[in-house]
Amino acid sequence: MRVLCDSSVLIAALLPSEDHHAASAAVLNGTDTMVVHVHALSETFATLTGGALGFRVDADLAARLIREQIVARAAMVVLNAEEVTDALDKARAHGVRGGAVYDYMHLVAARKGKADFLLTLNLSDFQHLHREGDPEIRHP
């Protein structure tokens, strides 16, 4: 089984104080093949260090956690410029506007990475983007 984790799952997996830590950490440490869109690494770092969680993780610690706990365990999916611009060309037809483009790109990366499931803690952010043939969107 191949699963793509978005940044919400990655953040919860790294922080024991998060509500969904146990389920998210189980994915990170599980036997399924985990794939991650490289952009999720930046999103994870930004959230950990930016204070949106009510606290800030030291940048050096955040980078080390991402490297050791995520990058070391996951296959990275990179979208090249042509893949991104093709996805942007299709964005309007999929109802993508504003910041939803970041979630849409995770879904595009999940397709490229041949994920069976896209795991997120924000189901509603992805469900309206889902099309036939896309990976199933699930909560961890």
C-alpha positions in Angstrom: 0.0 0.0 0.0 1.3 3.5 -0.9 0.1 6.5 1.1 0.8 10.2 0.6 0.7 12.2 3.8 0.0 15.9 3.7 1.6 18.3 6.1 -1.2 18.1 8.6 -0.4 14.4 9.2 3.3 15.0 9.2 3.0 17.7 11.8 0.7 15.6 14.0 3.2 12.7 13.7 6.1 14.9 14.9 4.3 16.5 17.9 3.1 14.3 20.8 0.8 17.2 21.9 -1.3 17.0 18.7 -4.8 15.4 18.9 -4.1 12.9 16.2 -0.5 12.2 17.1 -0.9 8.4 17.7 -2.7 7.7 14.4 -0.3 10.0 12.4 2.8 8.6 14.1 1.6 5.1 13.3 1.5 6.0 9.6 5.0 7.5 9.8 6.3 4.4 11.5 4.1 1.9 9.7 4.8 -0.7 7.0 3.0 1.1 4.2 5.2 2.9 1.7 4.9 6.5 2.5 5.3 9.2 -0.2 5.5 12.9 0.5 5.2 15.8 -1.9 8.4 17.8 -1.3 6.3 21.0 -0.8 4.9 19.3 2.3 8.3 19.6 3.9 8.2 23.4 3.6 4.7 23.5 4.9 5.6 21.4 7.8 8.7 23.6 8.6 6.6 26.8 8.3 3.9 25.5 10.7 6.4 24.2 13.2 8.5 27.3 13.3 5.9 30.0 12.6 3.8 30.0 15.8 0.5 29.0 14.3 0.3 26.1 16.8 0.5 28.5 19.7 4.3 27.9 20.1 7.4 27.8 17.9 9.7 24.9 17.4 13.4 25.9 17.0 14.3 26.0 13.3 17.3 23.7 13.8 15.1 21.1 15.6 12.3 21.4 13.0 14.8 20.8 10.2 16.3 17.8 12.0 12.9 16.3 12.7 11.9 16.7 9.1 15.1 15.1 7.8 15.3 12.3 10.3 11.6 11.4 10.8 10.1 12.2 7.4 12.7 12.3 4.6 14.6 9.3 5.9 11.3 7.2 5.8 9.5 8.4 2.8 9.8 8.5 -1.0 9.7 12.1 -2.2 7.5 13.1 -5.0 8.7 16.1 -7.0 6.5 17.9 -9.5 8.5 19.5 -12.3 7.6 22.8 -13.9 5.6 21.2 -16.7 3.6 19.1 -14.3 2.8 22.1 -12.1 1.8 24.3 -15.1 -0.4 21.5 -16.5 -2.1 21.2 -13.1 -2.6 25.0 -13.0 -4.1 24.8 -16.5 -6.7 22.3 -15.1 -7.2 24.1 -11.8 -10.3 26.1 -12.9 -12.1 23.0 -14.1 -11.5 21.4 -10.7 -12.7 24.4 -8.7 -9.3 25.4 -7.4 -9.0 28.9 -6.1 -6.5 30.7 -3.9 -4.7 28.7 -1.3 -6.6 25.5 -2.3 -3.9 25.2 -5.0 -1.5 23.8 -2.4 -3.9 21.0 -1.5 -4.6 20.4 -5.2 -0.9 20.0 -5.8 -0.7 17.4 -3.0 -3.4 15.5 -4.9 -1.5 15.8 -8.1 1.6 14.5 -6.4 -0.3 11.6 -4.9 -1.4 10.6 -8.4 2.2 10.9 -9.7 3.5 8.9 -6.7 0.9 6.2 -7.4 -0.5 6.5 -3.9 -3.5 4.4 -3.0 -4.5 6.9 -0.3 -4.0 10.6 0.4 -3.9 10.9 4.2 -4.9 14.3 5.7 -6.5 15.6 8.9 -8.4 18.1 6.8 -10.7 15.9 4.7 -13.0 18.8 3.6 -10.0 20.6 2.0 -9.5 17.7 -0.4 -12.8 16.0 -0.9 -14.1 18.6 -3.4 -11.0 18.2 -5.4 -11.2 14.5 -5.7 -11.9 13.0 -9.2 -12.5 9.5 -10.4 -9.2 7.6 -10.5 -7.6 9.8 -7.8 -6.3 8.2 -4.6 -8.9 7.8 -1.9 -8.8 10.6 0.6 -8.7 9.4 4.2 -8.0 10.4 7.8 -5.1 8.5 9.3 
